[in-house]
Amino acid sequence: MEEEEDESKRNELLRQAFKIFDEDGNGFIDAVELKRVLQCLGLDNGWDMTQIEKMLKVVDLNLDGKVDFTEFELMMKEAAAGLN
């Protein structure tokens, strides 16, 4: 039961994080939104849009040029697993 609650909390946190990236609220994170968030977090490193687009391609499983919540969730869970 506690594990289900933890999973529910994690999913809600992921949804909140996704909404931060998805500035226009269209349900997708595009390269412009990713660049803005990276800049706000101080993680920009001067990347140009070509480099940002390459980052997106890593998690853009359906190759539509943007990241939906499912792709974002998978990326975050894989990143968290890599930290353990």
Backbone as JSON Lines, residues from 0, in Angstrom:
{"i":0,"aa":"M","n":[0.82,-1.19,0.0],"ca":[0.0,0.0,0.0],"c":[0.87,1.26,0.0]}
{"i":1,"aa":"E","n":[1.88,1.27,0.87],"ca":[2.77,2.43,0.95],"c":[3.53,2.62,-0.36]}
{"i":2,"aa":"E","n":[3.9,1.51,-0.98],"ca":[4.61,1.58,-2.27],"c":[3.73,2.22,-3.35]}
{"i":3,"aa":"E","n":[2.43,1.9,-3.33],"ca":[1.49,2.51,-4.29],"c":[1.38,4.01,-4.05]}
{"i":4,"aa":"E","n":[1.36,4.42,-2.78],"ca":[1.29,5.84,-2.45],"c":[2.55,6.56,-2.91]}
{"i":5,"aa":"D","n":[3.71,5.93,-2.71],"ca":[4.97,6.52,-3.16],"c":[4.98,6.68,-4.67]}
{"i":6,"aa":"E","n":[4.5,5.66,-5.37],"ca":[4.43,5.72,-6.84],"c":[3.49,6.83,-7.28]}
{"i":7,"aa":"S","n":[2.37,6.96,-6.6],"ca":[1.42,8.02,-6.92],"c":[2.03,9.4,-6.71]}
{"i":8,"aa":"K","n":[2.77,9.57,-5.63],"ca":[3.44,10.84,-5.35],"c":[4.5,11.14,-6.41]}
{"i":9,"aa":"R","n":[5.26,10.12,-6.79],"ca":[6.29,10.3,-7.83],"c":[5.65,10.72,-9.15]}
{"i":10,"aa":"N","n":[4.55,10.07,-9.5],"ca":[3.86,10.42,-10.74],"c":[3.35,11.85,-10.72]}
{"i":11,"aa":"E","n":[2.83,12.28,-9.58],"ca":[2.35,13.66,-9.46],"c":[3.51,14.65,-9.57]}
{"i":12,"aa":"L","n":[4.64,14.34,-8.96],"ca":[5.81,15.2,-9.07],"c":[6.31,15.27,-10.51]}
{"i":13,"aa":"L","n":[6.27,14.15,-11.21],"ca":[6.66,14.14,-12.62],"c":[5.73,15.01,-13.45]}
{"i":14,"aa":"R","n":[4.44,14.93,-13.17],"ca":[3.47,15.77,-13.9],"c":[3.73,17.26,-13.64]}
{"i":15,"aa":"Q","n":[4.03,17.59,-12.4],"ca":[4.33,18.99,-12.07],"c":[5.59,19.46,-12.78]}
{"i":16,"aa":"A","n":[6.62,18.61,-12.79],"ca":[7.87,18.96,-13.48],"c":[7.63,19.13,-14.97]}
{"i":17,"aa":"F","n":[6.84,18.24,-15.54],"ca":[6.53,18.33,-16.97],"c":[5.85,19.66,-17.28]}
{"i":18,"aa":"K","n":[4.93,20.07,-16.42],"ca":[4.21,21.32,-16.64],"c":[5.15,22.52,-16.61]}
{"i":19,"aa":"I","n":[6.2,22.44,-15.81],"ca":[7.19,23.53,-15.78],"c":[7.89,23.64,-17.13]}
{"i":20,"aa":"F","n":[8.28,22.5,-17.69],"ca":[8.94,22.5,-18.99],"c":[7.98,22.9,-20.1]}
{"i":21,"aa":"D","n":[6.75,22.43,-20.02],"ca":[5.74,22.68,-21.05],"c":[5.12,24.06,-20.84]}
{"i":22,"aa":"E","n":[5.87,25.09,-21.18],"ca":[5.47,26.47,-20.88],"c":[4.15,26.88,-21.54]}
{"i":23,"aa":"D","n":[3.89,26.41,-22.75],"ca":[2.67,26.83,-23.44],"c":[1.48,25.92,-23.15]}
{"i":24,"aa":"G","n":[1.7,24.86,-22.37],"ca":[0.61,23.99,-21.95],"c":[0.0,23.14,-23.05]}
{"i":25,"aa":"N","n":[0.75,22.91,-24.14],"ca":[0.19,22.13,-25.24],"c":[0.39,20.62,-25.08]}
{"i":26,"aa":"G","n":[1.01,20.2,-23.97],"ca":[1.2,18.77,-23.73],"c":[2.5,18.22,-24.28]}
{"i":27,"aa":"F","n":[3.37,19.11,-24.75],"ca":[4.66,18.69,-25.32],"c":[5.76,19.63,-24.87]}
{"i":28,"aa":"I","n":[6.98,19.11,-24.81],"ca":[8.16,19.94,-24.57],"c":[8.9,20.0,-25.9]}
{"i":29,"aa":"D","n":[9.1,21.22,-26.4],"ca":[9.86,21.37,-27.64],"c":[11.23,21.96,-27.31]}
{"i":30,"aa":"A","n":[12.05,22.15,-28.32],"ca":[13.42,22.61,-28.13],"c":[13.48,23.99,-27.48]}
{"i":31,"aa":"V","n":[12.6,24.88,-27.87],"ca":[12.6,26.24,-27.31],"c":[12.29,26.19,-25.82]}
{"i":32,"aa":"E","n":[11.31,25.39,-25.43],"ca":[10.94,25.26,-24.02],"c":[12.08,24.64,-23.22]}
{"i":33,"aa":"L","n":[12.7,23.61,-23.77],"ca":[13.81,22.96,-23.08],"c":[14.95,23.95,-22.87]}
{"i":34,"aa":"K","n":[15.28,24.72,-23.89],"ca":[16.37,25.7,-23.77],"c":[16.06,26.72,-22.68]}
{"i":35,"aa":"R","n":[14.83,27.22,-22.63],"ca":[14.45,28.22,-21.61],"c":[14.58,27.66,-20.2]}
{"i":36,"aa":"V","n":[14.12,26.44,-20.01],"ca":[14.19,25.84,-18.68],"c":[15.65,25.6,-18.29]}
{"i":37,"aa":"L","n":[16.46,25.12,-19.21],"ca":[17.88,24.91,-18.92],"c":[18.54,26.23,-18.55]}
{"i":38,"aa":"Q","n":[18.19,27.31,-19.24],"ca":[18.73,28.63,-18.92],"c":[18.31,29.05,-17.51]}
{"i":39,"aa":"C","n":[17.05,28.87,-17.19],"ca":[16.54,29.26,-15.87],"c":[17.22,28.48,-14.75]}
{"i":40,"aa":"L","n":[17.56,27.23,-15.03],"ca":[18.21,26.39,-14.03],"c":[19.72,26.58,-14.0]}
{"i":41,"aa":"G","n":[20.24,27.43,-14.89],"ca":[21.68,27.64,-14.96],"c":[22.42,26.48,-15.59]}
{"i":42,"aa":"L","n":[21.72,25.68,-16.39],"ca":[22.3,24.49,-17.01],"c":[22.46,24.63,-18.52]}
{"i":43,"aa":"D","n":[22.37,25.84,-19.03],"ca":[22.38,26.08,-20.47],"c":[23.72,25.74,-21.12]}
{"i":44,"aa":"N","n":[24.81,26.14,-20.52],"ca":[26.15,25.9,-21.07],"c":[26.34,26.47,-22.46]}
{"i":45,"aa":"G","n":[25.52,27.43,-22.86],"ca":[25.68,28.06,-24.17],"c":[25.3,27.19,-25.35]}
{"i":46,"aa":"W","n":[24.51,26.15,-25.12],"ca":[24.11,25.26,-26.21],"c":[23.27,26.01,-27.23]}
{"i":47,"aa":"D","n":[23.52,25.73,-28.5],"ca":[22.67,26.31,-29.55],"c":[21.47,25.39,-29.79]}
{"i":48,"aa":"M","n":[20.56,25.85,-30.62],"ca":[19.32,25.08,-30.83],"c":[19.59,23.71,-31.44]}
{"i":49,"aa":"T","n":[20.61,23.59,-32.27],"ca":[20.95,22.28,-32.85],"c":[21.3,21.29,-31.75]}
{"i":50,"aa":"Q","n":[22.07,21.73,-30.78],"ca":[22.45,20.86,-29.67],"c":[21.24,20.52,-28.79]}
{"i":51,"aa":"I","n":[20.38,21.49,-28.57],"ca":[19.16,21.25,-27.78],"c":[18.27,20.24,-28.5]}
{"i":52,"aa":"E","n":[18.14,20.38,-29.82],"ca":[17.32,19.44,-30.6],"c":[17.9,18.04,-30.53]}
{"i":53,"aa":"K","n":[19.22,17.91,-30.5],"ca":[19.85,16.59,-30.37],"c":[19.5,15.97,-29.02]}
{"i":54,"aa":"M","n":[19.47,16.8,-27.97],"ca":[19.08,16.29,-26.65],"c":[17.66,15.74,-26.69]}
{"i":55,"aa":"L","n":[16.77,16.47,-27.34],"ca":[15.38,16.03,-27.43],"c":[15.26,14.71,-28.18]}
{"i":56,"aa":"K","n":[16.04,14.55,-29.24],"ca":[15.95,13.33,-30.05],"c":[16.24,12.08,-29.25]}
{"i":57,"aa":"V","n":[17.06,12.21,-28.21],"ca":[17.4,11.06,-27.37],"c":[16.16,10.47,-26.71]}
{"i":58,"aa":"V","n":[15.22,11.32,-26.32],"ca":[14.02,10.84,-25.62],"c":[12.76,10.89,-26.47]}
{"i":59,"aa":"D","n":[12.86,11.45,-27.66],"ca":[11.71,11.58,-28.57],"c":[11.49,10.25,-29.3]}
{"i":60,"aa":"L","n":[10.84,9.33,-28.62],"ca":[10.71,7.96,-29.14],"c":[9.9,7.86,-30.42]}
{"i":61,"aa":"N","n":[8.9,8.72,-30.59],"ca":[8.08,8.64,-31.79],"c":[8.55,9.6,-32.89]}
{"i":62,"aa":"L","n":[9.68,10.27,-32.64],"ca":[10.35,11.12,-33.63],"c":[9.46,12.23,-34.2]}
{"i":63,"aa":"D","n":[8.63,12.82,-33.32],"ca":[7.78,13.91,-33.78],"c":[8.37,15.29,-33.49]}
{"i":64,"aa":"G","n":[9.6,15.32,-32.97],"ca":[10.29,16.59,-32.73],"c":[9.96,17.24,-31.4]}
{"i":65,"aa":"K","n":[9.22,16.53,-30.57],"ca":[8.86,17.06,-29.25],"c":[8.7,15.89,-28.29]}
{"i":66,"aa":"V","n":[8.68,16.21,-27.02],"ca":[8.59,15.18,-25.98],"c":[7.24,15.28,-25.3]}
{"i":67,"aa":"D","n":[6.49,14.18,-25.31],"ca":[5.21,14.15,-24.6],"c":[5.44,13.63,-23.18]}
{"i":68,"aa":"F","n":[4.39,13.57,-22.39],"ca":[4.56,13.18,-20.99],"c":[5.09,11.76,-20.86]}
{"i":69,"aa":"T","n":[4.63,10.85,-21.67],"ca":[5.08,9.45,-21.58],"c":[6.59,9.36,-21.82]}
{"i":70,"aa":"E","n":[7.08,10.08,-22.82],"ca":[8.52,10.08,-23.11],"c":[9.29,10.74,-21.97]}
{"i":71,"aa":"F","n":[8.76,11.82,-21.43],"ca":[9.38,12.52,-20.31],"c":[9.45,11.61,-19.09]}
{"i":72,"aa":"E","n":[8.35,10.93,-18.81],"ca":[8.28,10.03,-17.65],"c":[9.31,8.91,-17.78]}
{"i":73,"aa":"L","n":[9.42,8.32,-18.96],"ca":[10.39,7.26,-19.19],"c":[11.8,7.77,-18.98]}
{"i":74,"aa":"M","n":[12.1,8.96,-19.53],"ca":[13.43,9.55,-19.39],"c":[13.76,9.76,-17.92]}
{"i":75,"aa":"M","n":[12.83,10.3,-17.16],"ca":[13.08,10.6,-15.75],"c":[13.24,9.32,-14.93]}
{"i":76,"aa":"K","n":[12.45,8.31,-15.22],"ca":[12.57,7.05,-14.49],"c":[13.89,6.36,-14.82]}
{"i":77,"aa":"E","n":[14.32,6.42,-16.08],"ca":[15.62,5.84,-16.45],"c":[16.76,6.6,-15.78]}
{"i":78,"aa":"A","n":[16.63,7.92,-15.72],"ca":[17.66,8.73,-15.06],"c":[17.74,8.4,-13.58]}
{"i":79,"aa":"A","n":[16.59,8.25,-12.94],"ca":[16.55,7.92,-11.51],"c":[17.14,6.54,-11.26]}
{"i":80,"aa":"A","n":[16.85,5.59,-12.14],"ca":[17.38,4.23,-11.99],"c":[18.9,4.24,-12.14]}
{"i":81,"aa":"G","n":[19.4,5.11,-13.0],"ca":[20.85,5.21,-13.21],"c":[21.57,5.78,-12.0]}
{"i":82,"aa":"L","n":[20.85,6.52,-11.17],"ca":[21.45,7.11,-9.97],"c":[21.51,6.12,-8.82]}
{"i":83,"aa":"N","n":[20.74,5.05,-8.9],"ca":[20.7,4.06,-7.81],"c":[21.77,3.02,-7.97]}
